[in-house]
Amino acid sequence: MSTEKMRETLHRTPKDLKEALCQNTKILELWNNLTPLARNEWVCYVTLVKKAETRKNHIKRLEEDLLKGKRRPCCWPGCPHRRPGTAKWFGKSIDK
């Protein structure tokens, strides 16, 4: 793991995401240059899914999108923990 400090988000960054980010210094640099709100959106995007396979796919997409210059998840209604109105897109009640 890289020794470079990783900036936190409003949501806690889970271990699997931290490990993925720290494996590539370019991705970690791009991550650290995101606003806290953008990092929060990505963390929520990764952690809101149920299946481990889907979560891995979301981490992979995060890495690819950051390298393409994208700063937030595309086609994502937003973090339902921050924007309760988006919970309807997830088909379940979201606990804060």
matplotlib code that plots the C-alpha trace (Angstrom):
import matplotlib.pyplot as plt

x = [0.0, 1.2, 2.3, 0.8, -2.1, -5.5, -8.2, -11.4, -15.0, -18.3, -18.8, -16.0, -13.9, -14.1, -11.0, -11.4, -11.8, -8.8, -6.7, -7.7, -6.9, -3.6, -2.4, -2.0, -0.4, -2.0, -5.5, -4.8, -3.6, -6.8, -8.9, -7.2, -7.8, -11.6, -13.7, -15.0, -18.5, -17.3, -15.3, -18.5, -20.5, -18.0, -17.9, -21.7, -21.7, -19.4, -20.9, -24.6, -24.7, -25.5, -23.4, -19.6, -19.1, -21.1, -19.0, -15.8, -17.2, -18.0, -14.5, -13.1, -15.4, -14.3, -10.7, -11.4, -13.5, -11.0, -8.3, -10.6, -10.9, -14.4, -15.0, -18.3, -20.2, -22.0, -25.8, -25.9, -28.8, -26.6, -26.0, -29.3, -27.8, -27.2, -30.1, -33.2, -35.1, -32.8, -33.7, -36.6, -34.1, -32.7, -36.0, -35.4, -35.3, -31.9, -30.7, -28.5]
y = [0.0, 3.5, 5.7, 8.8, 10.0, 9.4, 12.1, 11.0, 11.5, 12.1, 8.3, 6.2, 4.8, 1.0, -1.2, -2.7, 0.7, 2.1, -0.9, -0.4, 3.4, 2.9, 0.3, 3.0, 6.3, 8.1, 7.0, 7.9, 11.4, 11.8, 10.7, 13.1, 16.0, 15.4, 17.5, 15.8, 15.8, 14.0, 11.4, 10.9, 10.2, 7.6, 5.9, 5.7, 4.5, 1.6, 0.6, 0.9, -2.3, -5.7, -8.2, -8.5, -8.9, -5.7, -3.9, -5.0, -3.8, -0.4, -0.1, -1.0, 1.6, 4.2, 3.7, 3.8, 6.9, 8.8, 8.0, 9.3, 12.6, 12.0, 13.4, 11.8, 8.6, 8.9, 8.1, 8.1, 10.0, 10.9, 9.8, 8.9, 9.6, 13.2, 13.6, 11.7, 12.3, 9.9, 6.9, 6.1, 5.1, 2.4, 0.8, 0.7, 2.8, 4.3, 4.6, 7.6]
z = [0.0, -0.7, 2.1, 0.6, 2.7, 1.4, 2.0, 3.7, 2.6, 4.3, 4.1, 5.5, 2.7, 2.9, 3.1, -0.4, -2.0, -0.1, -1.2, -4.9, -4.7, -3.1, -5.7, -8.3, -7.4, -10.4, -9.3, -5.7, -6.9, -8.9, -5.9, -3.6, -6.1, -6.0, -3.8, -0.6, -2.1, -5.3, -3.2, -1.1, -4.3, -5.4, -2.0, -1.9, -5.5, -4.6, -1.3, -2.0, -4.1, -2.7, -4.5, -4.1, -7.8, -8.6, -6.0, -7.7, -11.0, -9.5, -8.1, -11.5, -13.2, -10.6, -11.5, -15.2, -15.0, -12.9, -15.4, -18.1, -16.2, -14.8, -11.4, -10.4, -11.3, -14.5, -14.6, -10.8, -9.2, -6.2, -2.7, -1.1, 2.3, 1.3, -1.0, 0.3, -2.9, -4.8, -2.6, -4.9, -7.6, -5.3, -4.5, -0.7, 2.4, 3.0, 6.6, 7.5]

ax = plt.figure().add_subplot(projection="3d")
ax.plot(x, y, z, "-o")
ax.set_aspect("equal")
plt.show()
